[in-house]
Structures are given as structure tokens and as C-alpha cells.
Amino acid sequence: MSMSAGSSPPSPARPRLRSFGDRVRQVALFELGGLLLITPPFAWASGVPLRESIGLLAVLALIAALWNGLYNTAFDWFEGRLTGRTADRRPLRLRLLHAFGFESGLLMMTLPVIVLWTGMSWVDALLADIALAIAYTLYALAFNLGYDRVFPIAAGAPR
């Protein structure tokens, strides 16, 4: 197979990454979808009124959005350097590790917020946060798989 002038195969040293605009779209769609899907069951299960739950989960979504952009960009960069593969070609086992790592880091940042916002005990807040992490992990796995299928990384994406 011949390559056109100026093109080159993916390089482990310089993997193609999503553009800034694409990453912003990914994060925004993820967080909006998460709020719509997860707020009602959280309010019901936690006993936190819906209005307070919306506020809390919006703050948690903001924290998660910042973490999402940082974590996904770093993960994609390291994966690309190690394998030469772009994120949209990530195998299922690595997607599971990716989702678990994201949610573990997020848990450490959000637990104190839940305690302060709701007045829950640390144990109750931990249980609520773990439930949110499980829900969001499953959602993240499905969302990112779908996102990668609908919006693959363009051949001309930045390296």
C-alpha cells in the first residue's frame, strides 16, 4: 500500500488526538446526558430533594468536566505514545480500565463536595458517590464507545 506525499502512518511518539473543539463537544454532550439520566434516580435513592440534587450534580458535573478533559487527553496521549493507536480504536479491556481510572480519580474530588452540600455523613456520602461512580462508569463506557463511532478521530487530526 502506498502513501501519498506528506502523509505518514501513526507514530507512537506523536499520536493523533481529538481537536480542542471535538474534546469540548465530547465533554459537553457527556455531562448533559449524565445530568438528564442520573439526577432523577439520585434524588429518589438519596432522599435529597430534586432541586438540591440538580444543583449538586451540576457542580459535580463541572468538576467532572474539567477532570474529563484533563484525564482523557492525558490517557489518549499516553496510550498513543505506547501503542501508536488512536483513542477511537481502543479495545474493550482498555476502555474498562480507562473508565475505572476516570471514576476513581473523580471520586476523590467529589466526596468532600457531597458531604458539604448535603450534610450526609462521610459513609453515606461515600455510598452515594460510589453509586454515582458506578452509574457514570457504565454511562461513560457506553457514551465513549458511541461517541468514538459517531465522531471518529479525523485522519488530519493534530498530532
C-alpha positions, 0 to 999 in steps of 0.5 A: 500500500502506498502513501501519498506525499506528506502523509505518514502512518501513526507514530507512537511518539506523536499520536493523533488526538481529538481537536480542542473543539471535538474534546469540548463537544465530547465533554459537553454532550457527556455531562448533559446526558449524565445530568438528564439520566442520573439526577432523577434516580439520585434524588429518589435513592438519596432522599435529597430533594430534586432541586438540591440534587440538580444543583449538586450534580451540576457542580459535580458535573463541572468538576467532572468536566474539567477532570474529563478533559484533563484525564482523557487527553492525558490517557489518549496521549499516553496510550498513543505514545505506547501503542501508536493507536488512536483513542477511537480504536481502543479495545474493550479491556482498555476502555474498562480500565480507562473508565475505572481510572476516570471514576476513581480519580473523580471520586476523590474530588467529589466526596468532600463536595457531597458531604458539604452540600448535603450534610450526609455523613462521610459513609453515606456520602461515600455510598452515594458517590460510589453509586454515582461512580458506578452509574457514570462508569457504565454511562461513560463506557457506553457514551465513549464507545458511541461517541468514538463511532459517531465522531471518529478521530479525523485522519488530519487530526493534530498530532 
